[in-house]
Amino acid sequence: MQGRQNRLLEMDNEKKIKLATWNIRTMLQVGKMMEIAKELQKWEINITAIQEVRWKESGKINKPKYCIWFTIVGQKKQGEHGVGFIVTKKLQN
């Protein structure tokens, strides 16, 4: 493991991937998606696992700079549960 850590430290910034996790509490608020996108861009985070999405069903939303994959966990009722991933467009493929 130590050798792998050294190699990662030696890589240039363009090859690093920043990961994060965020309990967003809800995506049902107007403007919440934009707020999250601005924060992720500010910190240059490439992949974010999100909890408490609270949207009904599952799906994918494409935005100009990122994509969101989401799904409901447990009961299929809007306003409860839900997880997802936000991925920058350059890593989407």
C-alpha positions as CSV (number, residue, x, y, z in Angstrom):
1,M,0.0,0.0,0.0
2,Q,2.8,2.4,0.8
3,G,4.2,2.2,-2.8
4,R,0.8,2.9,-4.2
5,Q,0.4,6.0,-2.1
6,N,3.8,7.3,-3.2
7,R,2.8,6.8,-6.9
8,L,-0.4,8.8,-6.3
9,L,1.5,11.6,-4.7
10,E,3.8,11.8,-7.7
11,M,1.0,12.1,-10.3
12,D,0.4,15.5,-11.7
13,N,-2.9,17.4,-10.7
14,E,-4.6,16.6,-14.0
15,K,-4.6,12.9,-13.3
16,K,-6.0,13.1,-9.7
17,I,-9.7,12.4,-9.1
18,K,-11.3,14.1,-6.1
19,L,-14.0,12.1,-4.3
20,A,-16.5,13.3,-1.8
21,T,-19.7,12.2,0.1
22,W,-22.4,14.6,1.2
23,N,-25.6,14.2,3.1
24,I,-27.6,16.9,1.3
25,R,-30.7,16.4,3.4
26,T,-33.0,17.0,0.5
27,M,-33.1,17.8,-3.2
28,L,-36.7,18.9,-3.0
29,Q,-35.8,22.5,-2.3
30,V,-35.8,25.0,-5.2
31,G,-32.3,25.8,-6.3
32,K,-30.7,23.0,-4.3
33,M,-29.1,21.4,-7.3
34,M,-27.5,24.6,-8.4
35,E,-26.2,25.2,-4.9
36,I,-24.6,21.8,-4.8
37,A,-23.1,22.2,-8.3
38,K,-21.5,25.5,-7.3
39,E,-19.9,24.0,-4.2
40,L,-18.6,21.0,-6.1
41,Q,-17.1,23.2,-8.8
42,K,-15.5,25.5,-6.1
43,W,-13.7,22.5,-4.6
44,E,-13.1,20.8,-8.0
45,I,-14.7,17.6,-6.9
46,N,-15.1,15.0,-9.6
47,I,-17.3,12.3,-8.0
48,T,-19.7,12.9,-5.1
49,A,-21.9,10.3,-3.4
50,I,-25.0,12.0,-2.1
51,Q,-27.5,10.9,0.5
52,E,-31.1,11.9,1.3
53,V,-31.9,12.9,-2.3
54,R,-35.6,12.3,-1.5
55,W,-36.8,12.1,-5.1
56,K,-39.3,9.5,-6.2
57,E,-38.1,6.8,-8.5
58,S,-34.6,6.4,-10.1
59,G,-33.0,8.2,-13.0
60,K,-30.3,10.3,-14.5
61,I,-30.1,14.1,-15.0
62,N,-27.7,15.7,-17.5
63,K,-26.5,19.2,-16.8
64,P,-23.8,21.1,-18.7
65,K,-20.9,20.4,-16.4
66,Y,-22.1,17.2,-14.5
67,C,-24.5,14.3,-14.4
68,I,-26.6,13.0,-11.5
69,W,-27.6,9.4,-11.2
70,F,-30.1,8.8,-8.4
71,T,-32.3,6.1,-7.0
72,I,-34.8,5.6,-4.2
73,V,-33.9,3.3,-1.3
74,G,-36.6,1.4,0.5
75,Q,-40.2,2.7,0.0
76,K,-40.9,4.4,-3.3
77,K,-42.3,7.5,-1.7
78,Q,-41.1,11.0,-2.5
79,G,-39.7,12.9,0.5
80,E,-37.9,10.0,2.0
81,H,-34.5,8.3,1.5
82,G,-32.6,8.2,-1.8
83,V,-29.0,8.1,-2.8
84,G,-27.0,9.1,-5.9
85,F,-23.8,10.2,-7.5
86,I,-22.8,13.5,-9.1
87,V,-20.1,13.0,-11.7
88,T,-18.4,15.7,-13.7
89,K,-18.9,15.5,-17.5
90,K,-15.2,14.8,-18.2
91,L,-15.5,11.6,-16.2
92,Q,-18.9,10.6,-17.3
93,N,-17.8,7.9,-19.8
